[in-house]
Amino acid sequence: MKNVKLKSAVNPAKAKSATTGRAKTKSKSIYTPAEIEEIFRRFSIQRPEPKGELEHVNPFTLVVAVALSAQATDAGVNKATRALFAVADTPEKMVALGEDRVRDYIKTIGLYRNKAKNVIALSEKLIAEFGSEVPRTREELITLPGVGRKTANVVLSMAFGQSTMAVDTHIFRIANRLCLAPGKTPDEVEDQLMRIIPDHYLYHAHHWLILHGRYCCKSRRPECEHCVIADICKAAEKTNTIPAPLVELPAQIV
């Protein structure tokens, strides 16, 4: 089996779908609806109940964990937050702990100084403005220090059962590599995926894609020989001998 160097591209429905907050653009996917249905059908069989890998005990600790995960691995965040959440699992406890002590707990995580400051600030805001409860809308969540759209989408999905698409580096990479939902920005990819993924798969879809990117369709060398959608995949080049279906690629990604 010959290894081929990949060229980079240009760049689930158990619950009610969360709105994207803006109008969706026309789909740029090079897959037919039937092919997309089959892709996610296979993902659903491979991982019937996919779970996020960030450890948390309630919505508050989830917000903190996801905010800490920026430019860090889930494993690294979990290692740091196990001890932190054992002593501070509410906004009040986190504020009482203080920025310096929070910093000591998370100093193994990248950008830990600024992240410690944000953890205290978001805890204070939750107490002052939300009655110490994590808000259930994206618009409110993104007002919290250190919380962006991706973090908000993860919280809406994992804590409150909303169907969202949190586009991280894995999803952004494979959406473009596979030409599943090409986009130059995470927001554009999110809009595309929310448009094309069948409603009955949407709740779990972002976890399926993240795990597929993390463990199979890897950045340096995707393990196409282990891929459950290798015969459907239309990536320009692969690392196995299963040919991609013939398709005319859009001009912006050839």
Secondary structure, DSSP 8 states (H G I E B T S, - for coil): --------------S-B---SS--------S-HHHHHHHHHHHHHH-SS----S--SSHHHHHHHHHHTTTS-HHHHHHHHHHHHHH--SHHHHHHH-HHHHHHHHTTSTTHHHHHHHHHHHHHHHHHHHTT---SSHHHHTTSTT--HHHHHHHHHHHH--B-----HHHHHHHHHTTSS--SSHHHHHHHHHHHS-GGGHHHHHHHHHHHHHHTS-SSS--GGG-TTTTT---SS-SSS---------GGG-
